[in-house]
């Protein structure tokens, strides 16, 4: 996938980019997907360099008052999946 979609898809938060450290713990490497409410980045943990996926809510999108709760619910459900094929 070309990285050019990122420039077109989300010009609202120019602070995000490769090398950005999120929550003092995850370093963003490259964008790997996006949707109406969030973008997903390939990242690494700063302490162990473990490869992770980092999902970040798109700022300023008018998608309802409960988007933080939806993201938290998604996180809780994903932690229940125990499969070598799901990260």
C-alpha angles and dihedrals in degrees: 000000000000118000092223092088089071093063091049098040102049123022091149097088112039090169091078117086144117110312095027112136113219122204088351088281114069126058114206115229107175139333114262103176147352142196141174095289107025149011126228122218134191104237145163132224111252095224103044104014089234111166112245141166114240118202115200125188114238109246121236098013113142100223102132139289096275103062094113090052091048092052091048091049090050090051092050092050093047092054088062093062112098107186134124087224096060123067 
